[in-house]
Amino acid sequence: MKTKLSASALAVPLALITLSGCSMTDDSGADETSSVGTSTSKDASDAMQKVSSGIYDLIGIKGKASDSRPGVMDCPGKDTKTYFRIFHPWSFYPASASDLDEAMTRLKTELPKHGWKITEYGPDTSKNKNINLTADNDGKKVGVNIVQMAKNDPPKLSLTVVSGCYKVPDGETVERF
C-alpha cells in the first residue's frame, strides 16, 4: 500500500509541472501559464469536470472512472487572492485489464481529432516503464497528463487535467477547495 501511495503522490506533482510548462504560454513568449479569462473557482471547476468528461468519452471502452473532484492551485508569479488554476486528478479502470492498451491507443488517436496537441508520448523512467501521454488543448487552455499504469493492481490510466490561469471577478477572492 505504501508503494502505491508513493507512486500516486509523485505522479500528480510531475503532471502539474509538465502541464504548466511552455506549451501553455501566452503569445508573448514569456514562460508563464496562459490566461483563460475571468471566472469564479466554482464555475472554473465545473468547466474542468466537463473537459475531463470529454476525455472520458474519448476512451470509448467499458470501464469506471474514479470519483474525484477538481481542486484549486496557485498561478506561478500571480497574486494568490485573485488568480488561480484548476486541476482535476482522476483514474480510469477498464472493465478488463486487457483493454488498458486499447484505452491509451484510443486517447493517442482521438485527442488530436478534438483539438488536443500531443506534446509528449512514451515510456517514463520508472522501473515499470509506464507510458505517459501529455497533451495541450490551446482552444480550451487546458493540458492533460495521462499515465498508463499497466502493472498496478488493478491496472489503470491515471489522468491529471490542469487549466491555465483564471482571474476572479472584481471584488471577489479565490475560493480554495
C-alpha positions as CSV (number, residue, x, y, z in Angstrom):
1,M,0.0,0.0,0.0
2,K,2.8,2.4,0.9
3,T,4.4,1.9,-2.6
4,K,1.1,2.7,-4.4
5,L,0.6,5.8,-2.3
6,S,4.1,7.0,-3.1
7,A,3.7,6.4,-6.8
8,S,0.5,8.3,-6.9
9,A,1.9,11.1,-4.7
10,L,4.7,11.5,-7.2
11,A,2.5,11.4,-10.3
12,V,0.4,14.5,-9.5
13,P,3.3,16.9,-8.9
14,L,5.1,15.6,-12.0
15,A,2.0,16.1,-14.1
16,L,1.4,19.6,-12.7
17,I,4.9,20.6,-13.5
18,T,4.7,19.2,-17.0
19,L,1.3,20.8,-17.7
20,S,2.3,24.3,-16.5
21,G,5.2,24.5,-18.9
22,C,5.9,26.4,-22.1
23,S,3.3,24.7,-24.3
24,M,0.6,26.6,-22.4
25,T,2.0,30.0,-22.8
26,D,0.6,33.3,-24.0
27,D,1.8,34.6,-27.4
28,S,4.2,36.9,-25.6
29,G,6.7,34.1,-25.4
30,A,7.2,34.5,-21.7
31,D,7.4,31.3,-19.7
32,E,4.0,31.9,-17.9
33,T,0.9,29.8,-17.7
34,S,-1.7,31.1,-20.2
35,S,-4.6,33.2,-19.2
36,V,-8.0,31.6,-19.5
37,G,-10.1,34.6,-18.6
38,T,-12.3,35.6,-15.6
39,S,-14.3,33.1,-13.6
40,T,-15.2,32.0,-10.1
41,S,-13.4,28.9,-8.7
42,K,-16.7,27.0,-8.8
43,D,-17.5,27.8,-12.4
44,A,-14.0,27.0,-13.5
45,S,-14.2,23.7,-11.6
46,D,-17.4,22.8,-13.4
47,A,-15.7,23.6,-16.7
48,M,-12.8,21.4,-15.8
49,Q,-15.1,18.5,-15.0
50,K,-16.7,18.9,-18.5
51,V,-13.2,18.7,-20.0
52,S,-12.4,15.5,-18.0
53,S,-15.8,14.1,-19.1
54,G,-14.9,14.7,-22.7
55,I,-11.6,12.9,-22.3
56,Y,-13.5,10.0,-20.6
57,D,-15.8,9.8,-23.6
58,L,-12.8,9.6,-25.9
59,I,-11.6,6.5,-24.1
60,G,-14.5,4.7,-25.7
61,I,-14.2,1.4,-23.8
62,K,-16.1,0.0,-20.9
63,G,-14.7,0.9,-17.5
64,K,-15.1,3.1,-14.5
65,A,-13.7,6.5,-13.5
66,S,-12.7,7.4,-10.0
67,D,-14.9,9.8,-8.2
68,S,-12.6,12.7,-7.6
69,R,-13.3,16.5,-7.6
70,P,-11.2,19.3,-9.1
71,G,-9.1,21.4,-6.8
72,V,-7.7,24.9,-6.9
73,M,-4.0,25.8,-7.1
74,D,-1.9,28.9,-7.5
75,C,-0.7,30.5,-10.7
76,P,3.0,30.9,-10.9
77,G,4.1,34.5,-10.1
78,K,0.5,35.8,-9.7
79,D,-1.4,37.2,-6.8
80,T,-2.9,34.2,-5.0
81,K,-6.0,36.1,-3.9
82,T,-7.1,36.9,-7.4
83,Y,-5.5,34.3,-9.8
84,F,-5.9,30.5,-9.7
85,R,-5.7,27.3,-11.8
86,I,-7.9,24.3,-11.6
87,F,-6.5,20.7,-11.5
88,H,-8.5,17.5,-11.7
89,P,-6.7,14.2,-11.0
90,W,-8.7,11.1,-11.7
91,S,-8.3,7.5,-12.8
92,F,-9.9,5.2,-15.3
93,Y,-10.2,1.5,-14.6
94,P,-11.0,-0.6,-17.7
95,A,-13.6,-3.4,-17.2
96,S,-10.9,-5.8,-18.4
97,A,-7.2,-5.4,-17.8
98,S,-6.6,-6.4,-21.4
99,D,-8.4,-3.2,-22.5
100,L,-5.8,-0.9,-21.0
101,D,-3.6,-0.7,-24.1
102,E,-6.6,-0.1,-26.3
103,A,-7.7,2.8,-24.0
104,M,-4.3,4.5,-24.2
105,T,-4.2,3.9,-28.0
106,R,-7.6,5.4,-28.5
107,L,-6.6,8.5,-26.5
108,K,-3.5,8.9,-28.6
109,T,-5.6,8.7,-31.7
110,E,-8.7,10.6,-30.6
111,L,-7.3,13.6,-28.6
112,P,-5.8,15.3,-31.7
113,K,-9.1,15.0,-33.5
114,H,-10.7,17.0,-30.8
115,G,-8.3,20.0,-30.5
116,W,-5.5,18.4,-28.4
117,K,-1.9,18.5,-29.4
118,I,0.2,15.7,-28.1
119,T,3.5,17.1,-26.7
120,E,4.9,14.0,-25.2
121,Y,4.4,10.3,-25.6
122,G,6.4,7.3,-24.5
123,P,7.7,5.3,-21.5
124,D,8.8,7.0,-18.4
125,T,12.0,6.2,-16.4
126,S,10.2,4.2,-13.7
127,K,11.0,0.5,-13.3
128,N,7.6,-0.2,-14.7
129,K,8.2,1.9,-17.8
130,N,4.7,3.4,-17.6
131,I,3.5,5.0,-20.9
132,N,3.0,8.8,-20.5
133,L,0.9,11.0,-22.8
134,T,0.9,14.7,-22.3
135,A,-1.3,16.9,-24.5
136,D,-2.5,20.5,-24.6
137,N,-5.7,22.0,-25.9
138,D,-4.9,25.6,-26.7
139,G,-8.5,26.4,-27.5
140,K,-9.6,25.4,-24.0
141,K,-6.3,26.5,-22.4
142,V,-6.1,23.1,-20.7
143,G,-3.4,20.4,-20.5
144,V,-3.6,16.7,-19.6
145,N,-1.1,14.2,-18.5
146,I,-2.1,10.5,-18.8
147,V,-0.1,7.7,-17.3
148,Q,-0.8,4.1,-18.3
149,M,-0.2,2.1,-15.1
150,A,-0.4,-1.5,-16.5
151,K,1.4,-3.1,-13.5
152,N,-0.9,-1.6,-10.9
153,D,-3.4,-3.8,-9.2
154,P,-5.9,-3.1,-10.7
155,P,-4.4,-1.6,-13.9
156,K,-5.5,1.9,-14.7
157,L,-4.9,5.2,-16.5
158,S,-4.0,8.0,-14.1
159,L,-5.1,11.4,-15.5
160,T,-4.4,14.9,-14.4
161,V,-6.1,17.8,-16.2
162,V,-4.8,21.3,-15.4
163,S,-6.2,24.7,-16.6
164,G,-4.4,27.9,-17.5
165,C,-4.8,30.8,-15.1
166,Y,-8.1,32.3,-14.2
167,K,-8.8,35.7,-12.6
168,V,-11.7,36.0,-10.2
169,P,-14.3,38.7,-11.0
170,D,-13.6,42.1,-9.5
171,G,-14.4,42.3,-5.8
172,E,-14.1,38.6,-5.3
173,T,-11.3,36.3,-4.0
174,V,-10.2,32.8,-4.9
175,E,-12.3,30.1,-3.2
176,R,-10.0,27.2,-2.3
177,F,-11.2,23.6,-2.3
